[in-house]
Amino acid sequence: MTIRVYIDTNVYLNAIENRDDHLSRDVIRFLEARGIALYINDLSIINIHYITRKSTARTESKAVLKKILSLHGLVSIDKTIIELVLESTFGDFEDAVQYYCAKKIGADLILTSNAKDFIHSDIKVLTPAAFFERYVH
């Protein structure tokens, strides 16, 4: 059985921009090294590019996105996901999109910096810090 981990946009941004002293980067690398199937959604790719292009060189931003796409699966946001989000009890629209993308691929874990925003999740949710403490450290 393949373990599937859905990674929230904020974790990638933390990794790319080193917002958390390399913790998110180290967790992603740990998962990649073990052949865990990692996923991101298509809108996250757009958002990551938009945010990182302001803080990194254009070629560096594109290289990072190419690496993500070469190593991680891509989940497309579709009409069904948006309809589920609109009917959900999530307080945050974007987090609900992340959650339903994770559901779409049958994720075993959602890795996010905002675990409190996923209180309605029936998928296990961990922050990079909690994951590191539990599985890496």
Order of alpha helices (4+ residues) and beta strands (2+ residues): beta-alpha-alpha-beta-alpha-alpha-beta-alpha-alpha-beta-beta-alpha
